[in-house]
Amino acid sequence: MKYSLLLVSAFLAWSCAQPVQEKKETAAPGFSTSGKKIEVFTTAKDTNLRLAHTGELAFQKAVQPKETEISIFVNPKKSFQSFLGIGGAITDASAEVFAKLPADKQKEFLAAYYGKSGIDYSLMRTNIGSCDFSSESYTYVEDGDKDLKTFSVAHDMKYRIPMIKRAIAEAGGHMVLFASPWSPPAFMKSNKSLLHGGKLLPEYDQAWANYYVKFIQAYQKQGIPIWGITIQNEPMAVQTWESCVYTADEERDFLKNFLGPTMEKAGLGDKKIIVWDHNRDLMVDRANTIFGDPDAAKYAWGMGMHWYETWTGAKPKWDNEQVVKESYPDKNLLFTEGCNEAFTPEGYQRWSNAERYGSNMIHDFNNGTVGWTDWNILLDQNGGPNHVGNFCFAPVHADTRTGELIFTPAYYYIGHFSKFIHPGAKRISTASSRSTLLSTSFLNKDGKMATVVMNGSDSPVTYNLIVGEAETQLEIPARAIQTLVY
């Protein structure tokens, strides 16, 4: 003990005698605040501000922030995941409503979502076969056709495929599109129904794996490239609509023994396979089972999440995303579905619906998510069509009686991310000194930083934006979201 104390004393004496080396922070290579202006865009409750340009500010030299001040700290020297994109789902419901719009409103709608003058979506989901947001239940094969000789996507040619093609064209010809099944054909399932859960019967494992291949090939024949698939929408939910239950072991075994090898054999090994595609509450268990098995994990690009774990009355489990990302850093996290339920026309302008998007997107990105996918991009004045009456909100609704497009606050909140953060961007370390403000930042490939700040309180907030050795001061209105581009 005496020997150890002598060593410590000697070390302390030596270290105190050494000259202090001051650490001078510099911006990351490729990014500097020097000469840059901050463009401010704002959407706020009880105002006319909707993605509005509300200011241009200059940086000045940063000083030590006070404890009494609220600050957002951005460190360009620390970067994290690459950004895949933001978008929404073109379901049968969305496509059917779109087809009922007048031609000028169709153009307005596509430009609003996919054009550079709109919110510039770059990610898309669609359904394999029918889902609740279809006008009816259907499959792509005749009953009992195990060999899939009758496979045809003719159903989708009427509404969905034409709309997807137009959306991709509006986006400049490129789109990251993934597809999800809600149920295998009824004859392949234990309950002999597309609805009410049930399980895939083991004797149809190979036929069902072939079904994904047929779908991808059929869509690509129509000029629609499929980037990836999820194995099953909400595999732990028994729903009144199309659904199919997989335990973690069952999904793992189907992936490693059938779906993965079948995709590779068909020359589709480059397509991304996404597991889980359900709520954040059980995602850690699913990750441990599938990603913990090397023979299954090698086929999985990553994991998809929904936000509906709050149906139990619990709070969102964003921390589970971090657990999965830390445990399996080579796997990607993708938010695959979220919407506001229980549609009523009185709720079109309900601000809390938009704030649910803003809060979830910021937390999801800060916990490692690479992309974010809304549910239906368009629904009608009833929150449908939906063949089981599960009517919900979309960011944009259409009154098919008049052709009117109704843009909800959620559209603008999503746009504060999708319009300013582009595929290939890197998330940058960002933190707030108060829980009053939520924030995240991404550095785009063109060298522009986008910092999103959300104020969920009922009072305006003055805050410092501190980026390395530079800072500026801003104010965000009550119940508002801002994007700062610099």
C-alpha positions in Angstrom: 0.0 0.0 0.0 2.9 2.4 0.9 4.6 1.6 -2.4 1.4 2.4 -4.3 0.9 5.7 -2.5 4.4 6.7 -3.3 3.9 6.0 -7.0 0.7 8.0 -7.0 2.3 11.0 -5.2 5.3 10.9 -7.6 2.9 10.9 -10.6 0.8 13.7 -9.3 3.9 15.8 -8.7 5.2 15.1 -12.3 1.8 15.9 -13.9 1.4 19.1 -12.1 4.8 20.3 -13.3 3.9 19.7 -17.0 2.7 22.5 -19.2 -1.1 22.4 -19.9 -1.8 21.4 -23.5 -4.9 23.4 -24.5 -7.3 21.4 -26.7 -8.6 23.5 -29.5 -11.7 22.2 -31.1 -11.9 22.5 -34.9 -14.8 21.6 -37.2 -14.8 18.2 -38.8 -13.1 18.0 -42.2 -15.6 19.1 -44.9 -17.7 21.2 -42.5 -17.1 24.7 -41.1 -19.4 27.4 -39.8 -17.0 30.1 -41.3 -18.9 32.5 -43.5 -22.1 30.6 -43.2 -25.6 31.9 -42.5 -28.3 30.0 -40.7 -31.6 29.7 -42.6 -34.5 29.2 -40.3 -37.7 27.4 -41.3 -40.6 27.2 -38.8 -44.0 25.5 -38.4 -46.0 26.7 -35.3 -49.4 26.1 -33.8 -51.9 29.0 -33.9 -50.0 30.8 -36.6 -49.9 30.7 -40.4 -46.3 29.4 -40.3 -46.0 26.1 -42.3 -42.4 25.3 -43.3 -42.0 29.0 -43.5 -38.7 30.8 -43.9 -38.6 32.9 -40.8 -35.1 34.2 -40.6 -31.4 34.3 -41.6 -28.8 34.5 -38.8 -25.1 34.8 -38.6 -22.7 32.8 -36.4 -20.5 34.5 -33.8 -17.8 33.2 -31.5 -19.2 30.9 -28.9 -18.9 31.7 -25.2 -19.5 29.5 -22.2 -23.3 29.0 -21.9 -24.9 29.6 -18.6 -27.0 27.1 -16.6 -29.9 29.5 -16.8 -29.8 29.4 -20.6 -31.2 26.7 -22.9 -28.7 25.5 -25.5 -28.5 23.1 -28.3 -25.0 21.6 -28.8 -23.9 20.3 -32.2 -20.5 18.6 -32.5 -19.6 18.2 -36.2 -16.6 16.1 -35.2 -18.9 13.2 -34.0 -20.9 11.4 -36.7 -23.1 8.3 -36.6 -25.4 6.4 -38.9 -25.9 7.2 -42.6 -29.3 8.4 -43.6 -31.4 6.2 -45.9 -34.5 8.4 -46.4 -37.9 9.4 -45.2 -41.2 8.5 -46.9 -44.6 6.8 -46.5 -46.7 3.9 -47.7 -48.6 3.7 -51.0 -51.3 1.2 -50.0 -54.3 0.1 -52.0 -56.3 2.7 -50.0 -53.9 5.6 -50.9 -53.9 4.5 -54.6 -57.7 4.2 -54.8 -58.2 7.7 -53.3 -55.5 9.2 -55.6 -57.3 7.8 -58.6 -60.5 9.6 -57.6 -58.8 13.0 -57.6 -59.0 15.4 -60.6 -55.9 15.5 -62.7 -54.7 18.9 -61.4 -55.0 17.7 -57.8 -53.1 14.5 -58.6 -50.2 16.6 -59.9 -50.4 18.9 -56.8 -50.4 15.9 -54.5 -47.4 14.2 -56.2 -45.4 17.5 -56.1 -46.3 18.0 -52.5 -44.8 14.7 -51.4 -42.1 13.9 -54.0 -41.1 17.1 -55.7 -38.3 19.4 -54.7 -40.9 22.1 -54.1 -42.6 19.8 -51.7 -41.2 17.7 -48.9 -39.0 15.5 -51.1 -39.8 11.9 -50.0 -37.2 9.3 -50.9 -38.5 6.2 -49.2 -41.6 4.1 -49.8 -43.4 1.1 -48.5 -46.1 -0.9 -50.1 -48.1 -4.1 -49.3 -47.7 -7.6 -50.7 -51.3 -8.7 -51.1 -54.1 -7.1 -49.2 -54.0 -5.4 -45.9 -56.6 -3.6 -43.8 -56.1 -0.5 -46.0 -57.5 -2.3 -49.0 -61.1 -2.3 -50.1 -61.2 -6.1 -50.1 -59.1 -9.1 -49.2 -57.1 -10.7 -52.0 -54.0 -12.7 -52.9 -51.9 -13.1 -56.0 -52.7 -16.9 -56.6 -55.7 -19.0 -56.9 -56.7 -21.1 -53.9 -54.6 -24.2 -53.4 -51.9 -23.2 -56.0 -48.9 -24.3 -54.0 -46.7 -24.1 -57.2 -47.7 -20.5 -57.8 -48.5 -21.2 -61.4 -51.4 -18.6 -61.3 -49.3 -15.9 -59.6 -50.3 -12.5 -61.0 -50.2 -8.9 -59.7 -53.1 -7.9 -62.1 -55.0 -6.6 -59.0 -52.3 -4.0 -58.4 -52.3 -2.8 -62.0 -55.5 -0.9 -61.7 -54.5 1.6 -59.0 -51.4 0.9 -57.0 -48.7 0.2 -59.6 -49.7 3.3 -61.7 -49.5 5.5 -58.6 -46.2 4.1 -57.6 -44.8 4.7 -61.0 -45.9 8.3 -61.0 -44.5 8.9 -57.5 -41.1 7.5 -58.6 -41.1 9.7 -61.7 -42.0 12.8 -59.6 -39.1 11.9 -57.3 -36.7 12.0 -60.3 -36.7 8.3 -61.1 -35.1 7.0 -57.8 -36.9 5.6 -54.8 -36.0 3.2 -52.0 -39.0 0.9 -52.1 -39.7 -1.9 -49.7 -42.7 -4.2 -49.5 -44.4 -6.1 -46.6 -46.8 -9.0 -46.5 -49.8 -9.0 -44.1 -50.7 -12.6 -44.7 -49.9 -15.7 -46.8 -52.8 -17.1 -48.8 -55.4 -18.7 -46.6 -54.7 -22.2 -47.8 -51.1 -21.9 -46.5 -52.3 -21.0 -43.0 -53.4 -22.9 -39.9 -56.7 -21.0 -39.6 -57.5 -21.2 -43.3 -58.1 -17.4 -43.3 -56.2 -14.3 -44.4 -57.6 -12.6 -41.2 -57.4 -13.2 -37.5 -53.8 -14.3 -37.2 -53.1 -18.0 -37.7 -49.7 -19.4 -38.6 -47.9 -20.4 -41.8 -48.1 -24.2 -42.1 -44.6 -25.9 -42.3 -45.5 -27.6 -45.5 -45.9 -24.3 -47.2 -42.6 -22.7 -46.0 -40.9 -23.1 -49.4 -44.0 -22.0 -51.4 -44.3 -18.9 -49.3 -40.6 -18.0 -49.7 -41.1 -18.4 -53.5 -44.1 -16.0 -53.2 -41.8 -13.1 -52.2 -39.6 -13.8 -55.2 -42.5 -13.8 -57.6 -43.7 -10.5 -56.2 -40.3 -8.8 -56.6 -40.0 -10.2 -60.1 -43.5 -9.1 -61.1 -43.0 -5.5 -59.8 -39.6 -5.2 -61.4 -41.1 -6.4 -64.7 -43.4 -3.4 -64.4 -40.3 -1.1 -64.0 -40.6 -0.8 -60.3 -37.4 -1.8 -58.5 -37.8 -3.4 -55.1 -35.0 -2.4 -52.7 -36.1 -4.8 -49.9 -38.8 -6.7 -48.0 -40.0 -7.2 -44.5 -40.7 -10.8 -43.6 -44.1 -10.1 -41.9 -46.1 -7.1 -40.9 -46.6 -7.2 -37.1 -45.8 -10.9 -36.6 -47.0 -10.9 -33.0 -50.5 -9.4 -33.6 -53.7 -11.3 -34.1 -55.8 -8.7 -36.0 -59.3 -8.7 -37.4 -57.6 -7.9 -40.7 -54.9 -9.7 -42.6 -52.3 -11.0 -40.1 -50.0 -14.0 -39.5 -48.2 -14.9 -36.3 -44.5 -15.8 -36.0 -42.7 -16.4 -32.8 -39.0 -15.2 -32.8 -37.9 -18.8 -33.4 -40.3 -19.3 -36.3 -39.2 -16.1 -38.0 -35.6 -17.0 -37.5 -36.0 -20.4 -38.9 -38.1 -19.3 -41.9 -35.4 -16.7 -42.7 -32.4 -18.9 -42.5 -33.9 -22.1 -44.0 -36.2 -20.8 -46.6 -36.5 -17.1 -47.4 -32.8 -16.2 -47.3 -31.6 -19.1 -49.4 -34.5 -18.8 -51.8 -33.8 -15.1 -52.5 -30.1 -15.8 -53.1 -30.9 -18.7 -55.4 -33.2 -16.5 -57.4 -30.5 -13.9 -57.9 -32.1 -11.5 -55.4 -29.4 -11.7 -52.7 -28.9 -8.0 -53.0 -32.4 -7.2 -51.8 -32.6 -6.2 -48.1 -34.5 -8.4 -45.7 -35.9 -6.7 -42.7 -37.0 -8.7 -39.6 -39.7 -7.9 -37.0 -41.6 -5.0 -38.5 -43.6 -4.5 -35.3 -43.5 -2.4 -32.1 -40.4 -1.4 -30.1 -41.5 -3.3 -27.0 -40.4 -6.8 -28.0 -37.7 -5.8 -30.5 -34.8 -6.7 -28.3 -36.0 -10.3 -27.8 -36.5 -10.6 -31.6 -33.1 -9.2 -32.3 -31.4 -11.6 -29.8 -33.1 -14.6 -31.4 -32.5 -13.7 -35.1 -29.3 -11.6 -35.0 -27.8 -13.9 -32.4 -27.9 -16.8 -34.9 -25.2 -16.4 -37.5 -27.0 -18.6 -40.0 -30.0 -16.3 -39.9 -28.3 -13.0 -39.3 -26.3 -13.3 -42.5 -29.5 -12.8 -44.5 -30.9 -9.9 -42.4 -30.1 -6.3 -43.3 -31.8 -5.0 -40.2 -34.9 -4.6 -38.1 -38.1 -2.6 -38.7 -40.1 -0.9 -35.9 -43.6 0.5 -35.4 -44.7 3.0 -32.7 -47.8 1.3 -31.4 -46.4 -0.1 -28.2 -48.3 2.7 -26.5 -51.5 0.8 -27.0 -50.9 -0.7 -23.6 -50.8 2.7 -22.0 -47.0 2.6 -21.7 -44.6 5.2 -23.1 -42.6 4.8 -26.3 -39.6 2.4 -25.9 -37.0 4.3 -27.9 -34.3 3.0 -25.5 -34.8 -0.5 -26.9 -33.6 0.8 -30.3 -30.3 1.8 -28.6 -30.0 -1.7 -27.0 -30.4 -3.4 -30.3 -28.0 -1.0 -32.1 -25.3 -1.4 -29.3 -25.7 -5.2 -29.3 -25.7 -5.7 -33.1 -23.9 -2.6 -34.6 -23.7 -4.2 -38.0 -27.5 -4.3 -38.3 -29.7 -1.4 -39.4 -32.8 0.0 -37.8 -35.6 1.3 -40.0 -38.9 2.8 -38.8 -41.4 1.0 -41.0 -44.8 2.2 -39.8 -46.6 4.8 -37.7 -49.9 6.6 -37.9 -52.5 8.4 -35.7 -55.4 6.1 -35.0 -59.2 6.7 -34.4 -59.9 9.0 -37.3 -62.4 11.8 -36.9 -62.7 14.7 -39.4 -62.6 17.1 -36.4 -59.0 16.0 -35.8 -57.5 17.1 -39.1 -55.7 20.0 -37.5 -55.0 18.4 -34.2 -51.5 19.6 -33.3 -50.7 16.7 -31.0 -50.9 14.3 -34.0 -48.0 16.3 -35.6 -46.0 16.4 -32.4 -46.2 12.6 -32.2 -44.4 12.5 -35.5 -41.8 15.1 -34.5 -41.0 13.5 -31.2 -40.8 10.0 -32.6 -38.6 11.0 -35.5 -36.1 12.8 -33.4 -35.9 10.0 -30.8 -35.7 7.3 -33.4 -32.9 9.0 -35.3 -31.0 9.8 -32.1 -31.2 6.1 -31.2 -29.6 4.9 -34.5 -32.5 4.6 -37.0 -31.4 5.1 -40.6 -34.8 5.9 -42.2 -38.4 6.7 -41.3 -41.6 5.5 -43.0 -45.0 6.9 -42.4 -48.1 4.7 -43.0 -50.7 5.7 -45.6 -49.6 8.9 -47.5 -53.2 9.6 -48.5 -56.6 8.7 -47.2 -60.2 9.9 -47.8 -62.6 12.0 -45.8 -63.5 9.0 -43.7 -59.9 7.9 -42.9 -60.1 5.0 -45.4 -60.9 3.0 -47.4 -60.4 0.2 -44.9 -62.2 -3.1 -45.3 -62.5 -3.7 -41.5 -63.3 -0.2 -40.4 -59.8 0.6 -38.9 -60.0 4.2 -40.0 -56.9 6.3 -39.3 -55.3 9.7 -40.1 -52.8 10.4 -42.9 -50.7 13.5 -43.3 -52.8 14.4 -46.3 -56.5 13.6 -46.8 -58.7 14.0 -49.9 -62.3 14.8 -49.9 -63.3 12.6 -52.8 -66.7 14.4 -53.1 -65.0 17.7 -53.9 -61.5 16.9 -54.9 -60.1 19.0 -52.0 -56.7 18.1 -50.5 -56.4 18.6 -46.8 -52.9 19.0 -45.5 -52.6 18.3 -41.8 -49.9 19.6 -39.4 -48.3 16.2 -39.5 -47.4 16.8 -43.2 -45.4 19.9 -42.3 -43.7 18.3 -39.2 -42.5 15.4 -41.4 -41.3 17.9 -44.0 -39.0 19.6 -41.5 -36.9 16.4 -41.7 -37.5 15.0 -45.3 -37.1 18.4 -47.1 -33.8 19.2 -45.6 -32.1 15.9 -44.8 -31.1 13.9 -47.9 -30.0 10.3 -48.5 -26.4 9.7 -47.6 -26.4 12.4 -44.9 -24.6 11.5 -41.6 -26.2 12.1 -38.2 -24.2 14.5 -36.1 -23.9 14.6 -32.3 -26.6 16.9 -31.0 -27.9 17.5 -27.5 -30.1 19.9 -25.6 -29.5 21.3 -22.1 -33.2 21.1 -21.3 -35.9 18.5 -22.0 -38.1 21.4 -23.2 -36.4 21.2 -26.6 -35.8 18.0 -28.7 -33.2 18.1 -31.4 -31.3 16.1 -34.0 -28.8 17.1 -36.7 -27.6 15.6 -40.0 -24.7 16.7 -42.2 -25.7 16.4 -45.9 -23.3 15.3 -48.6 -23.3 18.8 -50.0 -21.8 20.1 -46.8 -24.9 21.7 -45.4 -26.0 20.9 -41.9 -29.7 20.5 -40.9 -30.6 20.8 -37.3 -34.2 20.1 -36.3 -35.5 21.6 -33.0 -38.9 20.9 -31.5 -40.7 22.8 -28.7 -43.6 20.9 -27.3 -44.2 23.4 -24.5 -46.9 26.1 -24.5 -44.4 29.0 -24.3 -41.8 30.3 -26.7 -38.2 29.4 -25.9 -35.1 31.4 -26.5 -32.1 29.2 -27.0 -28.4 29.1 -28.1 -27.3 27.1 -31.1 -23.7 26.2 -30.4 -21.8 24.5 -33.2 -18.2 23.8 -32.3 -16.7 27.2 -31.5 -19.5 29.2 -33.1 -23.0 30.1 -31.8 -26.1 32.1 -32.5 -29.3 32.8 -30.5 -32.8 32.0 -31.7 -36.4 31.8 -30.5 -38.8 29.0 -31.3 -42.5 29.7 -30.8 -44.7 27.6 -28.5 -45.7 24.2 -29.9 -43.4 24.5 -32.9 -40.8 22.8 -34.9 -37.8 24.5 -36.7 -35.2 23.3 -39.1 -31.9 25.3 -39.1 -29.9 24.9 -42.3 -26.3 26.1 -42.3 
